[in-house]
Amino acid sequence: MAIKTEKQNFSEVITIDSVSLKSYKYTKNELQPFNLDKSSKKSFFISYIQSKDVISASINLSRNISEDDIEDAIEIKVYDELGLDSTINYKITYLEVDVEDTANKLFNVFVIDAAIVGAQLSEIQKKTSYIDYVTTAPFLIKSLYQKALLEPDGIDCFIYFQKNDAFLALYKGGEYLYSKSLAYSLTQLTERFCELVGERVSEEDFHTLLTTEGLKSTNPSHQSHLMQLFGELFLHVNDVLIFAKRSFSIEQIDRVYIGSEVGILIGIDEYAKSYLGLESFEFNFSISINSKEWYVDQIHILMALTSQVYLDEKDDELNFSIFKRPPPLKERPVGKLLGVIAASLILSFAYPAYQFGFSQFLQLKINKNTDDFNKLSLKTSAIRAEIARVNQEKEKIIGLLKKESEKLDFRKKLLTEINKKRTDYNMKILILSELINISNQYKSKISMIEYDKNNLTLSIQNTNEKNITEFITALTKLQKYKISTDEIVLDDKNEVYLSQITIGL
């Protein structure tokens, strides 16, 4: 559910990289480098969490689960399926995905270790006092649609490389659909390139190579090794896209945008075409009319756009900041208390004055007996009103007690279920370890593992059909599992044999 807060006016927006602390000031369509040590409380501060620090997953829940129970049901299933450590304080956020399934709802779930968030943002908070908005890097992309820099039609893929992270994100109709941290940050690409060329190359020199010559390098050795490096990268990207397409029933991706923290990677569009079958576009969106830098990290552009959207809508649903500035005094509990005290003081002086004047008036108009009768009548009415109020409070307390008892029973059931799931998870780990050891004996690769309540399904691939047959025979001889398999087929494109094996647990 979206959370709305009162709008505030800020003189400028400060975008902050949570790792390097590099910052920009955005105001009046101008984007300039900024020194955080000169921060003012009148500025709006925004940062982000790297994709690799977010655990993301997609889970299904029955549509029969009531809205009041969805949050608890998601928490139980996330702890079960992701094997989260119960001793760690996690922030769990979820978004419902629009699907045609009439039996189940699909949710994208995001799990963030609160300690990681605090550690990453604490250095910023020391310099700025507040961080008004923090979200994950893939969520920032939505601002491109909200600010009409992209049309919200079809399915778009975004691939972005940062020095310490890289991520892939899918958006459908301008709405977030899926994201995944990639195992190829710019630092990792540099290390792999050094391994291939057999010599040490500095990150700065490698970044210059990527953004000036790239895969069209005039150095035959560099070009050869870059081709191998980006071949490995796009095989990884293709595997991620295959999983996403299968998980979300995607027929095709319409566009792919590729960019990096250091600039456009020369020649990478050809690899997107060859490995993904997609025409790629530059992940480069300029919103500044006078930037003095030839290239600005697009994450800062996205943060500036996201700030504009947030300041208009004040939607905190995906705001993970733990250093928000306090609301205006009138909205704080102490401000409300001061208001009540002031009103009470006014009433406390007004009522005695009124009572005195009214008493004097009564003394002139009525006799003593009538005055006594009125006073008794007022007291009786007050007592009756107090009795009615107490009865209402009693009913409320009884209702609250009932709700709390129901919550306690639910929590007891939740803890029992979590303990049961953890026990089942350990058993599955032992079975999976045995299966992997056997697959290694026959040099077979397990490319995918799927679980359901009673079965474990393995996708096996091998360059030799006989090795798969021997693997299946070895499993059967164990006489521990019920084995069934489809035919063994040849994947001509990758020159490997494939088979799916279902194992009854």
C-alpha positions in Angstrom: 0.0 0.0 0.0 1.3 3.4 -0.9 2.2 5.7 1.9 1.6 9.4 1.4 3.3 12.2 3.3 2.8 16.0 3.3 4.8 17.8 0.6 7.8 19.9 1.5 9.7 22.5 -0.6 13.4 21.9 -1.2 15.8 24.3 -2.9 17.8 21.5 -4.6 18.2 17.8 -5.0 21.5 16.1 -4.0 22.1 12.6 -5.6 24.6 10.5 -3.7 26.4 7.3 -4.7 26.2 5.1 -1.5 29.6 3.5 -2.2 31.9 6.2 -3.5 29.9 9.1 -1.9 30.3 11.0 -5.3 27.4 13.5 -5.4 25.7 15.8 -7.8 23.4 18.8 -7.2 20.4 19.1 -9.5 18.4 22.3 -9.6 16.6 24.2 -12.4 17.6 21.6 -14.9 21.3 22.0 -14.1 23.4 19.0 -12.8 26.7 19.8 -11.3 29.2 17.9 -9.1 28.6 18.6 -5.4 30.7 18.5 -2.2 28.7 16.7 0.5 30.6 18.6 3.2 28.7 21.7 2.1 25.3 20.1 2.5 22.3 22.1 3.7 19.2 20.9 5.4 17.2 22.7 2.8 18.3 20.1 0.2 16.6 16.9 -0.7 19.0 14.0 -0.4 18.6 10.7 -2.3 20.7 7.6 -2.6 20.3 4.0 -3.5 21.1 0.4 -2.5 23.1 -1.8 -4.9 21.3 -4.6 -6.6 23.7 -7.2 -5.2 22.6 -6.3 -1.6 19.0 -7.1 -2.3 17.6 -10.7 -2.2 14.9 -10.8 -4.8 12.5 -13.7 -5.5 9.1 -14.3 -7.1 6.5 -16.3 -5.1 3.0 -17.5 -5.7 0.1 -17.3 -3.1 -3.4 -18.7 -3.3 -6.0 -16.0 -4.2 -8.0 -17.5 -1.3 -5.7 -15.8 1.2 -7.3 -12.7 2.6 -5.6 -9.3 2.2 -5.0 -9.0 6.0 -3.0 -12.3 6.0 -1.0 -11.7 2.8 1.9 -10.0 4.6 2.3 -12.9 7.1 1.9 -15.5 4.4 4.6 -13.9 2.3 7.0 -13.7 5.3 6.5 -17.4 6.1 7.1 -18.4 2.5 10.1 -16.1 2.0 11.8 -17.6 5.1 11.0 -21.1 3.9 12.1 -20.7 0.2 15.1 -18.4 0.7 16.4 -20.0 3.9 16.7 -16.7 5.7 18.6 -16.4 9.0 16.1 -15.8 11.7 18.7 -14.0 13.8 19.1 -11.2 11.2 16.7 -8.2 11.0 15.4 -8.1 7.4 13.1 -5.6 5.7 10.8 -7.5 3.4 8.9 -5.6 0.7 6.7 -7.0 -2.0 4.9 -5.9 -5.2 2.1 -7.8 -6.8 2.6 -8.8 -10.5 -0.4 -8.6 -12.8 -0.9 -12.2 -14.0 -3.8 -14.1 -15.6 -3.6 -17.0 -13.2 -7.1 -17.3 -11.6 -5.9 -19.6 -8.8 -2.8 -17.8 -7.5 -1.3 -14.3 -7.1 2.3 -13.6 -8.1 4.5 -11.4 -6.0 8.0 -9.9 -6.5 9.6 -10.0 -3.0 12.6 -8.0 -2.0 14.6 -8.8 1.2 17.2 -6.3 2.5 19.4 -6.8 5.5 18.8 -3.8 7.7 22.4 -3.9 8.9 23.7 -3.6 5.4 21.5 -0.6 4.7 22.6 1.1 7.9 26.3 0.5 7.2 26.1 1.8 3.6 24.1 4.9 4.5 25.8 5.9 7.8 28.7 7.7 6.1 26.2 9.8 4.1 24.1 10.5 7.2 27.2 11.9 9.0 27.5 14.6 6.3 23.9 15.3 5.5 22.0 14.5 8.8 19.1 13.2 6.7 18.6 10.9 3.7 15.1 11.6 2.4 14.8 8.7 -0.1 16.6 5.4 -0.6 15.6 2.7 -3.0 17.3 -0.1 -5.0 19.0 0.7 -8.3 16.5 -1.2 -10.6 13.5 0.6 -9.0 15.1 4.0 -10.1 14.4 3.1 -13.8 10.7 3.6 -13.4 11.2 7.3 -13.4 12.2 7.2 -17.1 8.6 6.2 -17.8 7.0 8.5 -15.2 8.9 11.5 -16.7 8.0 10.5 -20.3 11.6 9.8 -21.4 10.5 6.3 -22.5 7.2 5.1 -23.8 5.5 2.5 -21.5 4.8 0.0 -24.2 6.1 -3.6 -24.6 8.8 -5.2 -22.5 12.1 -3.3 -22.0 15.4 -4.8 -20.7 18.0 -2.6 -19.0 21.6 -3.8 -18.4 23.9 -1.5 -16.4 27.5 -2.0 -15.3 28.8 -0.3 -12.2 32.3 -0.5 -10.6 31.1 -2.8 -7.8 27.9 -4.2 -9.2 25.9 -4.9 -12.4 22.2 -5.6 -12.8 19.6 -6.5 -15.3 16.0 -5.2 -15.0 12.8 -5.9 -16.9 9.9 -3.5 -17.2 6.6 -4.3 -18.7 4.3 -1.4 -19.7 6.4 1.0 -17.7 6.0 -1.2 -14.5 8.8 -3.1 -12.7 8.7 -6.8 -13.6 12.0 -8.5 -12.6 15.7 -7.7 -11.8 18.8 -9.7 -11.1 22.3 -8.8 -10.0 24.8 -9.9 -12.6 28.2 -11.5 -11.8 30.1 -9.0 -14.1 30.7 -5.7 -12.4 33.3 -3.4 -14.0 35.8 -4.5 -11.4 35.1 -8.2 -12.1 35.4 -7.5 -15.9 38.8 -5.9 -15.3 40.0 -8.8 -13.2 38.9 -11.4 -15.8 40.5 -9.3 -18.6 43.8 -9.3 -16.7 43.5 -13.1 -16.4 43.0 -13.5 -20.2 45.8 -11.2 -21.3 48.2 -12.5 -18.6 49.2 -9.0 -17.3 48.0 -6.4 -14.9 45.9 -3.7 -16.4 44.6 -0.8 -14.2 40.9 -0.3 -13.9 41.2 3.2 -15.4 43.1 1.9 -18.5 40.5 -0.8 -18.9 37.6 1.6 -18.6 39.3 3.8 -21.2 39.7 0.9 -23.5 36.0 -0.1 -23.2 34.7 3.4 -23.9 37.1 4.5 -26.7 37.8 1.4 -28.7 36.0 -1.4 -26.9 35.3 -4.5 -28.9 36.5 -2.7 -32.0 40.1 -2.4 -30.5 42.9 -2.0 -33.0 45.0 -4.3 -30.8 44.4 -7.8 -32.1 45.3 -9.4 -28.7 43.0 -7.0 -26.8 40.1 -7.5 -29.3 40.4 -11.3 -29.1 40.3 -11.3 -25.3 37.5 -8.8 -25.1 35.5 -11.0 -27.5 36.0 -14.0 -25.2 35.2 -11.9 -22.1 32.0 -10.4 -23.5 31.0 -13.8 -24.9 31.1 -15.2 -21.4 29.2 -12.1 -20.1 26.3 -12.4 -22.7 26.0 -16.2 -22.1 25.3 -15.3 -18.5 22.9 -12.6 -19.5 21.1 -14.9 -21.8 20.7 -17.5 -19.0 19.1 -14.8 -16.8 16.7 -13.8 -19.6 15.7 -17.4 -20.3 14.8 -17.8 -16.6 12.9 -14.6 -16.5 10.9 -15.4 -19.7 10.0 -18.8 -18.3 9.0 -17.4 -14.9 6.8 -14.6 -16.2 5.6 -16.2 -19.5 7.4 -13.6 -21.6 7.2 -14.3 -25.4 9.6 -11.6 -26.5 11.6 -8.6 -25.2 11.1 -5.5 -27.4 14.1 -3.4 -26.5 17.4 -3.6 -24.5 19.2 -0.6 -23.1 22.9 -1.1 -22.2 25.1 1.3 -20.3 27.7 1.7 -17.6 29.0 4.0 -14.9 32.0 5.0 -16.9 30.3 5.6 -20.3 29.0 3.8 -23.4 30.8 0.5 -24.0 31.9 0.5 -27.7 30.8 -2.5 -29.8 28.7 -4.1 -27.1 25.6 -3.6 -29.3 26.8 -6.2 -31.7 27.0 -8.8 -28.9 23.5 -8.0 -27.8 22.4 -8.7 -31.4 24.4 -11.9 -31.7 23.7 -13.5 -28.3 20.3 -12.1 -27.4 18.9 -11.5 -30.8 18.0 -7.9 -29.8 18.8 -4.5 -31.1 20.3 -2.5 -28.3 20.0 1.2 -27.4 22.3 3.4 -25.3 21.4 3.6 -21.6 22.1 7.4 -21.8 19.5 9.9 -20.8 20.4 13.5 -20.4 18.3 15.9 -18.3 20.9 18.7 -17.8 21.2 21.7 -19.9 24.8 22.7 -18.9 26.6 19.7 -17.4 30.4 20.3 -17.5 31.2 16.6 -17.6 31.2 14.7 -20.9 29.4 11.8 -19.2 27.4 11.5 -16.0 26.8 8.1 -14.3 23.2 7.3 -15.3 22.3 6.3 -11.8 22.6 10.0 -10.8 20.3 10.9 -13.7 17.8 8.3 -12.5 18.0 9.5 -8.9 17.3 13.1 -10.0 14.3 12.0 -12.0 13.0 9.8 -9.1 13.3 12.7 -6.7 11.1 14.8 -9.0 8.5 12.0 -9.0 8.7 11.5 -5.2 8.4 15.2 -4.4 5.2 15.3 -6.5 3.6 12.1 -5.2 5.3 11.5 -1.7 4.9 7.7 -2.1 7.1 5.9 0.5 6.2 2.4 -0.5 9.7 1.6 -1.9 11.6 4.1 0.3 14.1 2.1 2.4 15.7 5.1 4.1 16.3 4.7 7.9 17.5 8.4 8.2 14.4 10.3 7.2 14.0 13.8 8.5 11.3 14.3 11.1 8.0 15.7 10.0 6.9 19.4 10.7 6.3 20.1 14.4 2.5 20.2 14.0 2.6 16.6 12.7 4.9 15.2 15.4 3.4 13.7 18.7 5.0 16.5 20.7 3.5 19.1 18.4 0.1 17.6 18.8 0.6 17.4 22.5 1.4 21.1 22.7 -1.7 21.8 20.7 -3.8 19.9 23.1 -2.2 21.6 26.1 -2.9 25.0 24.6 -6.5 24.2 23.9 -6.9 22.8 27.4 -5.5 26.0 29.0 -7.9 28.1 27.0 -10.8 25.9 28.0 -9.7 25.8 31.6 -9.8 29.6 31.8 -13.0 30.0 29.7 -15.1 27.5 31.5 -14.7 29.0 35.1 -15.5 32.5 33.7 -18.6 31.1 32.0 -19.6 29.3 35.1 -19.3 32.4 37.3 -21.3 34.5 35.0 -23.9 31.9 34.6 -24.2 31.4 38.3 -24.7 35.1 38.8 -27.4 35.1 36.2 -29.2 32.2 37.8 -29.1 33.9 41.2 -31.0 36.8 39.7 -33.6 34.7 37.8 -34.4 31.7 39.9 -34.5 30.7 43.5 -32.2 28.4 45.4 -34.3 25.2 45.0 -34.4 25.5 41.2 -30.6 26.0 41.2 -30.0 22.9 43.2 -32.2 20.8 41.0 -30.4 21.9 37.8 -27.0 21.1 39.4 -28.2 17.6 40.4 -29.6 17.0 36.9 -26.3 18.0 35.3 -24.4 15.6 37.5 -26.8 12.8 36.7 -26.3 13.3 33.0 -22.6 13.4 33.4 -22.6 10.1 35.3 -24.8 8.5 32.7 -22.5 9.7 29.9 -19.4 8.4 31.8 -21.1 5.0 32.3 -21.9 4.9 28.5 -18.3 5.8 27.7 -16.9 3.2 30.1 -19.2 0.6 28.5 -17.9 1.5 25.0 -14.3 1.3 26.2 -15.1 -2.1 27.7 -16.4 -3.4 24.4 -13.4 -2.0 22.6 -11.0 -3.7 25.1 -12.9 -7.0 24.7 -12.5 -6.7 20.9 -8.8 -5.9 21.1 -8.3 -8.8 23.5 -9.9 -11.1 21.0 -7.8 -9.9 18.1 -4.6 -10.1 20.1 -5.5 -13.7 21.1 -6.0 -14.5 17.4 -2.7 -13.0 16.5 -0.9 -15.0 19.3 -2.4 -18.2 18.0 -1.4 -17.3 14.5 2.2 -16.6 15.6 2.4 -19.9 17.4 1.3 -21.6 14.2 3.8 -19.5 12.2 6.8 -20.5 14.4 5.8 -24.2 14.2 5.6 -24.0 10.4 8.9 -22.2 10.1 10.6 -24.9 12.3 9.0 -27.7 10.2 10.2 -26.1 7.0 13.7 -25.6 8.2 13.9 -29.4 9.1 12.6 -30.3 5.6 15.1 -27.9 4.0 18.0 -29.7 5.7 16.8 -33.1 4.4 16.5 -31.6 0.8 20.1 -30.3 1.1 21.4 -33.8 1.9 19.5 -35.4 -1.1 20.7 -32.6 -3.4 24.4 -33.1 -2.3 24.2 -36.8 -3.1 22.7 -36.1 -6.5 25.4 -33.6 -7.4 28.2 -36.0 -6.3 26.7 -38.7 -8.6 26.3 -36.2 -11.5 30.0 -35.2 -11.1 31.0 -38.9 -11.4 29.4 -39.0 -14.9 30.5 -35.5 -15.9 26.9 -34.4 -16.2 25.9 -30.8 -15.5 22.8 -30.0 -13.6 21.5 -26.9 -15.3 18.2 -26.5 -13.3 16.6 -27.8 -10.2 12.9 -27.5 -9.4 11.1 -28.6 -6.3 7.5 -29.3 -5.5 5.9 -31.1 -2.5 6.9 -34.6 -3.4 9.2 -34.4 -6.4 12.6 -33.1 -7.4 13.1 -32.4 -11.1 16.7 -32.1 -12.5 17.6 -30.7 -15.9 20.8 -32.6 -17.0 23.1 -31.8 -19.9 26.2 -33.6 -21.2 28.1 -33.7 -24.4 27.9 -37.5 -24.3 24.5 -39.2 -24.3 26.0 -42.3 -22.6 27.0 -40.3 -19.5 23.4 -39.2 -19.0 22.2 -42.8 -19.3 24.8 -44.0 -16.8 23.8 -41.2 -14.5 20.1 -42.4 -14.6 21.2 -46.0 -14.1 23.3 -45.1 -11.0 20.3 -43.3 -9.5 18.0 -46.3 -10.1 20.5 -48.6 -8.4 20.4 -46.6 -5.2 16.8 -48.0 -4.8 16.1 -44.9 -2.6 14.1 -42.8 -5.1 11.4 -43.3 -7.7 13.0 -42.3 -11.0 11.2 -41.2 -14.2 12.7 -39.4 -17.2 11.7 -38.0 -20.6 13.7 -38.8 -23.7 17.3 -37.6 -24.1 17.4 -35.0 -26.8 20.2 -33.2 -28.6 20.5 -29.5 -28.5 22.1 -28.8 -31.9 22.8 -25.1 -31.1 24.9 -25.9 -28.0 26.0 -29.4 -29.1 24.9 -31.0 -25.8 22.4 -33.7 -24.8 19.5 -32.7 -22.5 17.2 -34.7 -20.4 14.8 -34.0 -17.5 14.7 -36.5 -14.6 12.0 -36.5 -12.0 12.9 -38.0 -8.6 10.2 -38.9 -6.1 11.2 -37.9 -2.6 
